[in-house]
Amino acid sequence: MSERDVVVAGRSGTAVAGTDEVVRVEGVSRTFGRGEHAVHAVREVSFSAGRGELVAVRGRSGAGKTTLLNLVGGLDRPDSGRVVVAGHDVTAAGERELLELRRGTVGFVFQTFGLVPILSAAENVGVPLRLARVPAAEREERVAVLLELVGLGGHAAQRPYELSGGQQQRVAVARALANEPDLLIADEPTGQLDSETGRSVMDLLRAVVHARGMTALVATHDPALIDLADRVLTLRDGRLVTG
């Protein structure tokens, strides 16, 4: 089975007619707290991202990068505005629809890897497939393909503590790809890695996005990694700025 043969489990959601545009964000805002203690994390942000595009989201700590990614991925809801991902209106979706969205349509990669320490690399990659109730034989085949894709075919039986930081993040990438999502969201995925290893992970993300026709939103503050993106969005004090 080739990497293109990895198919997606069934999805549901509030459908919206679309094209090759995978992400559309329209005037989204998110504020935490009230009054003089209010923090305007995201302010009137609008952008779109197409299939096969890796978009870097940059900005200083506190600029709103993580909040924006959480809003796009359905982990948080905006106070105003609209988010559409792969034809699904995220802002109008109920909790069940959001769960299905996060299980199939959107894959997540985090700075802290988030691997289950008692599970092997293969078992970690297979977690989303178990949740999707993919049959065991098909699940094992998909996992093997994904580990080969990220260069860890020979490390299937190793647990996270037996792997380097870069290898752990590659396992996390493979896990995020397990259900063949339309959108990959990566929040500072190289933050705990040295520069060389971080670049190799970013190279991997770019190669996967282009080869599979996915879309990726990657939050990073590393200029060397930003250069690998197809397009760059800059956040300052919660606002999207140019330059």
C-alpha positions as CSV (number, residue, x, y, z in Angstrom):
1,M,0.0,0.0,0.0
2,S,1.4,3.4,-0.9
3,E,1.0,6.5,1.2
4,R,-1.8,7.7,-1.1
5,D,-3.8,4.6,-0.3
6,V,-4.3,5.7,3.3
7,V,-7.9,6.6,3.3
8,V,-10.0,8.7,5.7
9,A,-12.5,7.4,8.1
10,G,-16.0,8.7,7.7
11,R,-16.6,12.3,8.5
12,S,-19.5,14.5,9.4
13,G,-20.2,18.2,10.0
14,T,-21.9,21.3,8.8
15,A,-21.0,21.3,5.1
16,V,-20.2,24.5,3.2
17,A,-19.7,24.6,-0.6
18,G,-16.1,25.2,-1.4
19,T,-13.2,24.8,-3.8
20,D,-9.5,24.0,-3.2
21,E,-9.6,26.4,-0.3
22,V,-9.3,24.3,2.8
23,V,-9.2,27.0,5.5
24,R,-11.2,30.3,5.5
25,V,-11.1,32.6,8.5
26,E,-13.4,35.6,8.5
27,G,-13.1,38.4,11.0
28,V,-12.3,36.2,13.9
29,S,-11.8,37.6,17.4
30,R,-11.2,36.1,20.8
31,T,-11.0,37.9,24.1
32,F,-10.2,36.3,27.5
33,G,-11.4,38.1,30.7
34,R,-13.4,41.3,31.0
35,G,-13.0,45.0,31.6
36,E,-9.6,46.2,32.4
37,H,-8.3,42.7,32.7
38,A,-9.4,41.7,29.3
39,V,-6.8,40.2,27.0
40,H,-7.6,40.6,23.3
41,A,-5.8,37.5,22.0
42,V,-7.1,37.6,18.4
43,R,-8.6,40.6,16.8
44,E,-10.5,40.6,13.5
45,V,-8.3,38.1,11.8
46,S,-9.1,37.0,8.2
47,F,-7.2,34.8,5.8
48,S,-7.5,31.7,3.7
49,A,-5.3,28.7,2.9
50,G,-5.4,26.3,0.0
51,R,-4.7,22.7,-0.6
52,G,-1.0,21.8,-0.7
53,E,0.0,25.0,1.1
54,L,2.2,25.3,4.2
55,V,1.4,28.5,6.0
56,A,3.6,29.7,8.8
57,V,2.1,31.8,11.5
58,R,4.7,33.9,13.2
59,G,4.8,36.5,16.0
60,R,6.3,37.1,19.4
61,S,5.1,35.2,22.5
62,G,1.7,36.4,23.4
63,A,0.9,37.6,19.8
64,G,-2.0,35.2,19.5
65,K,-0.6,32.3,17.5
66,T,-1.8,29.5,19.7
67,T,-5.2,31.0,20.2
68,L,-5.6,31.4,16.4
69,L,-4.6,27.8,15.8
70,N,-7.0,26.6,18.5
71,L,-9.8,28.6,16.9
72,V,-9.1,27.1,13.5
73,G,-8.8,23.6,14.8
74,G,-12.1,23.7,16.8
75,L,-10.3,23.5,20.2
76,D,-11.8,26.9,21.1
77,R,-14.6,29.1,19.9
78,P,-14.3,32.7,18.7
79,D,-16.3,35.5,20.2
80,S,-17.1,36.7,16.7
81,G,-16.3,35.8,13.2
82,R,-16.4,32.5,11.3
83,V,-14.0,29.6,10.6
84,V,-14.6,27.1,7.8
85,V,-12.3,24.1,7.4
86,A,-12.6,21.6,4.5
87,G,-16.2,22.7,3.9
88,H,-17.2,22.4,7.6
89,D,-18.4,25.5,9.5
90,V,-16.4,25.1,12.6
91,T,-18.1,28.0,14.4
92,A,-21.6,26.6,13.8
93,A,-20.6,23.0,14.7
94,G,-21.9,21.3,17.8
95,E,-19.7,19.3,20.2
96,R,-20.2,16.0,18.4
97,E,-19.3,17.6,15.0
98,L,-16.3,19.2,16.5
99,L,-15.2,15.8,17.9
100,E,-15.5,14.3,14.4
101,L,-13.6,17.2,13.0
102,R,-10.7,16.8,15.3
103,R,-10.7,13.0,14.8
104,G,-10.7,13.1,11.0
105,T,-10.5,16.4,9.3
106,V,-7.8,18.1,11.4
107,G,-4.5,16.6,12.7
108,F,-2.6,18.2,15.5
109,V,1.2,18.4,16.3
110,F,2.3,20.0,19.5
111,Q,5.5,21.3,20.9
112,T,5.5,18.8,23.7
113,F,5.0,15.7,21.4
114,G,2.1,14.4,23.5
115,L,3.0,10.7,23.1
116,V,1.7,8.1,25.5
117,P,4.9,6.9,27.3
118,I,3.8,3.3,27.9
119,L,2.9,2.7,24.2
120,S,5.4,1.9,21.4
121,A,5.8,4.2,18.4
122,A,3.5,2.1,16.4
123,E,0.9,2.0,19.1
124,N,1.0,5.8,19.5
125,V,0.5,6.3,15.8
126,G,-2.4,3.8,15.9
127,V,-4.3,5.6,18.6
128,P,-6.4,7.7,16.2
129,L,-7.2,4.7,14.1
130,R,-8.4,2.8,17.2
131,L,-10.7,5.7,18.0
132,A,-12.0,5.5,14.4
133,R,-12.5,1.8,14.9
134,V,-10.4,0.9,11.9
135,P,-10.0,-2.9,11.6
136,A,-6.8,-4.3,13.1
137,A,-5.2,-5.5,9.9
138,E,-5.8,-2.3,8.1
139,R,-4.7,-0.3,11.1
140,E,-1.4,-2.1,11.2
141,E,-0.8,-1.6,7.5
142,R,-1.5,2.1,7.8
143,V,0.8,2.5,10.8
144,A,3.6,0.8,9.0
145,V,3.2,3.1,6.0
146,L,3.2,6.2,8.2
147,L,6.3,5.2,10.1
148,E,8.1,4.6,6.9
149,L,6.9,7.9,5.6
150,V,8.5,9.8,8.6
151,G,11.7,7.7,8.4
152,L,11.0,5.5,11.5
153,G,10.1,2.2,9.9
154,G,12.8,0.5,12.0
155,H,11.6,2.0,15.3
156,A,8.0,0.7,15.5
157,A,8.5,-1.2,18.7
158,Q,10.4,1.5,20.6
159,R,8.8,3.6,23.3
160,P,9.1,7.4,23.5
161,Y,11.8,7.3,26.1
162,E,13.9,5.2,23.8
163,L,13.7,7.8,21.0
164,S,15.4,11.2,20.5
165,G,13.4,14.4,20.6
166,G,13.4,14.6,16.8
167,Q,12.2,11.0,16.5
168,Q,9.4,11.6,19.0
169,Q,8.2,14.5,17.0
170,R,8.3,12.4,13.9
171,V,6.1,9.9,15.6
172,A,3.7,12.7,16.6
173,V,3.6,13.8,12.9
174,A,2.8,10.3,11.8
175,R,0.0,10.1,14.4
176,A,-1.4,13.4,13.2
177,L,-1.5,12.0,9.7
178,A,-3.1,8.7,10.7
179,N,-6.7,9.6,9.5
180,E,-5.4,11.5,6.5
181,P,-6.6,14.9,7.6
182,D,-7.3,17.8,5.2
183,L,-5.6,20.2,7.6
184,L,-2.5,19.8,9.8
185,I,-2.1,22.2,12.7
186,A,1.3,22.4,14.3
187,D,1.9,24.7,17.3
188,E,5.7,25.4,17.7
189,P,6.5,21.8,16.6
190,T,10.2,22.4,16.7
191,G,10.3,24.4,20.0
192,Q,12.0,21.6,22.0
193,L,14.4,20.6,19.3
194,D,17.8,21.9,18.3
195,S,18.0,23.9,15.0
196,E,19.2,21.0,12.8
197,T,16.6,18.6,14.1
198,G,13.9,21.3,13.9
199,R,14.7,22.0,10.3
200,S,14.5,18.3,9.4
201,V,11.0,18.1,11.0
202,M,9.9,21.2,9.2
203,D,11.3,19.7,5.9
204,L,9.2,16.6,6.6
205,L,6.1,18.7,7.2
206,R,6.6,20.6,4.0
207,A,7.2,17.4,2.0
208,V,4.1,15.7,3.4
209,V,1.9,18.7,2.7
210,H,3.1,19.1,-0.9
211,A,3.0,15.3,-1.6
212,R,-0.4,14.7,-0.1
213,G,-2.1,17.9,-1.1
214,M,-2.9,18.8,2.5
215,T,-2.9,22.2,4.1
216,A,-0.7,23.0,7.1
217,L,-0.8,25.9,9.6
218,V,2.5,26.0,11.5
219,A,3.1,28.4,14.4
220,T,6.8,29.2,14.8
221,H,9.1,32.1,15.7
222,D,12.2,30.5,14.1
223,P,13.3,32.6,11.1
224,A,15.1,29.6,9.6
225,L,12.0,27.6,9.6
226,I,9.7,30.4,8.4
227,D,11.8,30.4,5.2
228,L,10.5,26.9,4.4
229,A,6.8,28.0,4.3
230,D,4.9,28.8,1.2
231,R,3.3,31.8,2.8
232,V,3.8,33.6,6.1
233,L,1.1,35.3,8.4
234,T,2.4,37.7,11.0
235,L,0.5,38.4,14.2
236,R,1.1,41.4,16.4
237,D,-1.0,41.9,19.5
238,G,-3.6,39.6,18.1
239,R,-3.9,41.4,14.7
240,L,-2.7,40.2,11.3
241,V,-0.2,42.6,10.0
242,T,1.9,43.0,6.8
243,G,5.7,43.1,6.7
